Amino acid sequence: MTSTIRNLSGSCVRMVLLGAAVLCCGTGCKPRIDDTKIVWVDPAQAQAAMTQRQGAFGMGPTPDGVFLDPRTPARFAEGHIPGALNIPLSELNDRFTTLRDYTVIVVYDTDYADELSKATTKALMAKGFKNVRTLRGGLRAWERDGNKVDRGAAP
């Protein structure tokens, strides 16, 4: 009787594990990206990430970077970093492939709350982007440090 119970409980455990594996594969388990994985940069560090050569002794290629603004087009038009791409977070799943050729992506939001930029950064990291940075303080910090801000809609 005891060996029958052990065999049944072993079978139950195997069935539960198999069911969990099938459920996980069927729903597409994605790695959870927590806030500790986000690399925060200030405006000077963001600019350096866009211009400093990579590789040993700084002899590698100059990075091809982009500032990514995940706000709505209306908020983007109110003010944005010159040359920034406007891809609202709600459109990121459909448009993330446009970012594949950039070696550095710096995501920013309006100010120090940074919830939108954090969500965008984590979404990009979950899609396999490696060199993603988040501008601490967003556009407010950018402007506070004396950097230019453009106004108007994206081209």
FENHULIN-V854756 format. One record per residue. N is the residue number from 0. PSI is psi in whole degrees, -180 to 180 (none if undefined). D_FIRST is the distance of its C-alpha to the first C-alpha in Angstrom with 1 decimal. Layout:
n & psi & d_first
N & PSI & D_FIRST
N & PSI & D_FIRST
This chain:
n & psi & d_first
0 & -45 & 0.0
1 & -41 & 3.8
2 & -32 & 5.5
3 & -42 & 5.1
4 & -43 & 6.4
5 & -44 & 8.8
6 & -41 & 10.0
7 & -45 & 10.7
8 & -35 & 12.5
9 & -40 & 14.3
10 & -40 & 15.4
11 & -43 & 16.5
12 & -45 & 18.5
13 & -40 & 20.1
14 & -41 & 21.0
15 & -45 & 22.6
16 & -42 & 24.5
17 & -43 & 25.7
18 & -41 & 26.8
19 & -41 & 28.7
20 & -43 & 30.4
21 & -44 & 31.5
22 & -43 & 32.7
23 & -45 & 34.6
24 & -38 & 36.2
25 & -32 & 37.1
26 & -6 & 38.7
27 & 68 & 40.5
28 & 130 & 39.3
29 & 143 & 42.4
30 & 138 & 42.9
31 & 126 & 43.8
32 & 117 & 47.3
33 & 172 & 47.9
34 & -24 & 51.3
35 & -16 & 51.2
36 & -12 & 51.6
37 & 133 & 54.9
38 & 112 & 58.0
39 & 140 & 60.8
40 & 152 & 64.4
41 & 174 & 67.7
42 & -40 & 70.6
43 & -42 & 72.1
44 & -36 & 68.8
45 & -45 & 68.3
46 & -39 & 71.7
47 & -39 & 71.1
48 & -29 & 67.9
49 & -22 & 69.9
50 & -22 & 72.7
51 & 133 & 71.5
52 & 149 & 71.1
53 & 173 & 67.7
54 & -180 & 66.9
55 & 132 & 68.2
56 & 22 & 71.4
57 & 27 & 71.6
58 & -4 & 72.7
59 & -174 & 70.2
60 & 154 & 70.9
61 & 135 & 71.7
62 & 149 & 68.8
63 & 89 & 69.0
64 & 166 & 67.8
65 & 143 & 67.8
66 & 132 & 67.6
67 & 122 & 65.2
68 & 109 & 65.9
69 & 11 & 63.0
70 & 173 & 65.0
71 & 158 & 66.4
72 & -35 & 69.6
73 & -44 & 71.5
74 & -38 & 70.4
75 & -44 & 71.0
76 & -28 & 74.6
77 & -24 & 75.2
78 & 136 & 74.9
79 & 163 & 73.0
80 & 133 & 73.2
81 & 132 & 75.8
82 & -1 & 74.1
83 & 149 & 70.7
84 & 138 & 68.5
85 & 103 & 67.5
86 & 99 & 64.0
87 & 145 & 62.6
88 & -36 & 58.9
89 & -18 & 58.3
90 & 0 & 59.7
91 & -41 & 58.1
92 & -33 & 55.3
93 & -21 & 58.0
94 & 4 & 60.5
95 & -24 & 58.7
96 & -22 & 59.7
97 & -13 & 63.3
98 & -5 & 62.3
99 & -32 & 60.9
100 & -7 & 64.2
101 & 137 & 64.7
102 & -22 & 63.8
103 & 133 & 63.9
104 & 123 & 63.1
105 & 116 & 64.1
106 & 139 & 62.8
107 & 160 & 64.7
108 & -162 & 64.8
109 & -46 & 67.6
110 & -152 & 67.1
111 & -9 & 64.9
112 & -43 & 62.1
113 & 14 & 61.0
114 & -41 & 58.0
115 & -42 & 59.1
116 & -37 & 59.8
117 & -45 & 56.4
118 & -41 & 54.6
119 & -45 & 56.7
120 & -46 & 56.2
121 & -37 & 52.4
122 & -42 & 52.5
123 & -42 & 54.6
124 & -39 & 52.4
125 & -26 & 49.3
126 & 3 & 51.3
127 & 2 & 51.8
128 & 133 & 55.3
129 & -43 & 55.7
130 & 65 & 59.1
131 & 132 & 59.0
132 & 157 & 60.8
133 & 127 & 61.2
134 & 110 & 64.6
135 & 125 & 64.3
136 & -9 & 66.6
137 & -146 & 67.0
138 & -34 & 70.4
139 & -44 & 71.7
140 & -39 & 71.2
141 & -49 & 72.7
142 & -40 & 75.8
143 & -34 & 76.0
144 & 8 & 76.4
145 & 13 & 79.4
146 & 153 & 77.9
147 & 144 & 79.2
148 & 128 & 77.5
149 & 154 & 78.3
150 & 151 & 78.5
151 & 167 & 78.2
152 & 160 & 75.8
153 & 145 & 74.1
154 & none & 76.2
